[in-house]
Amino acid sequence: MEVLMWLIPISAVLLTIAGVAFVWAVNNRQFDDLDRHGLDVLDNPNDTNKGNDSCAR
């Protein structure tokens, strides 16, 4: 039971830190555009083969 005297305050502190980090992320607009960065991988700015769907090289 003595371990609970340590674990409960430690978990409360960690939960507070996670809550503050989440509020900071929301206030700094970290979650505004979640889809754009996922689609950035598909865009290749150095693509010299635009419009050519041929797989032969």
ABEGO torsion letter per residue (X at the ends): XAAAAAAAAAAAAAAAAAAAAAAAAAAAGAAABAAAAAAAAABBAABAABGBABABX
